[in-house]
Amino acid sequence: MPEELEIEFKNMLTQGEFNCIKKHFSFTDKDFTLQKNHYFDTLANDLREKQCALRIREKNGKFEFTLKQPADGGLLETNQTITEHESSKMLAEGFIPPGEVESALKKLGIETKKFLHFGTLSTKRAESRYKDGLMVLDYSFYLNNEDFELEYEVNDRESGQEKFFDFLKTMNIPIRHADNKIKRFLRAVISD
């Protein structure tokens, strides 16, 4: 499915809280998968201006090209599987492979064929089913930064939020705002 509505709740964690959740779900180091998010924009930052994000996610030898854009109740994701060659060409030269993402960019009025790769954020991620959703534990590292985050991906916003906040309360973790990864990455780029 090339387009889907993403509904997720996020909370930043301390390293100690990360370790407690890791223990709660009985995650071992083997349960964590490394993924790399390669981020792109135009020279004029057209995507950032529209609060959109464009990335290639590299995970387990597979490459997924994704455009995220604001939508009612979450984020609209347009996903497209690409080859390693297409990923390498995009990273080196900034040329968009044809397909669903290119079409979605055109609908946004962004028709440039050339994008800039402005960095990579790597994440070690473990996942577990939890009460009609997916609990995701992330350790991310980028530039000279690292952070810890908990995400809860759901289909229903209202019940998902209640279950997520209940889980945080049970784990004695305060609710903390969590910008998405690309915003955190951009903040690090600007501050370096």
URQUI-V621143 format. One record per backbone hydrogen bond with DSSP energy under -0.5 kcal/mol. CO is the residue of the C=O (numbers start at 1). NH is the residue of the N-H. Records with the same first field share a line. If there is no record, write none. Layout:
CO: NH, NH
This chain:
2: 79
4: 6, 77
5: 7
6: 8, 75
7: 154
9: 152
11: 150
13: 148
14: 18
15: 19
16: 20
17: 21
18: 22
19: 23
20: 24
21: 25
22: 27
23: 26
28: 31
29: 32
33: 125
34: 60
35: 123
36: 38, 58
37: 39, 121
38: 56
39: 118, 119
40: 54
41: 116
42: 45
45: 49
46: 50
47: 50, 52
48: 51
53: 68
54: 40
55: 66
56: 38, 58
57: 59, 64
58: 36
59: 62
62: 59
63: 82
64: 57, 66
65: 80
66: 55
67: 78
68: 53
69: 76
71: 74
74: 71
75: 6, 77
76: 69
77: 4, 79
78: 67
80: 65
82: 63
83: 87
84: 88
85: 89
86: 90
87: 91
88: 92
89: 93, 94, 95
90: 94
94: 115
99: 103
100: 104
101: 105
102: 106
103: 107
104: 108
105: 110
106: 109
109: 111
113: 96, 115
116: 41, 118
119: 39
121: 37
122: 141
123: 35, 125
124: 139
125: 33
126: 137
128: 135
130: 133
133: 130
134: 153
135: 128
136: 138, 151
137: 126
138: 149
139: 124
140: 147
141: 122
142: 145
145: 142
147: 140
148: 13
149: 138
150: 11
151: 136
152: 9
153: 134
154: 7
155: 157
156: 160
157: 161
158: 162
159: 163
160: 164
161: 165
162: 166
163: 167
164: 168
165: 169
166: 170
167: 171
168: 173
169: 172
176: 12
180: 184
181: 185
182: 186
183: 187
184: 188
185: 189
186: 190
187: 191
188: 192
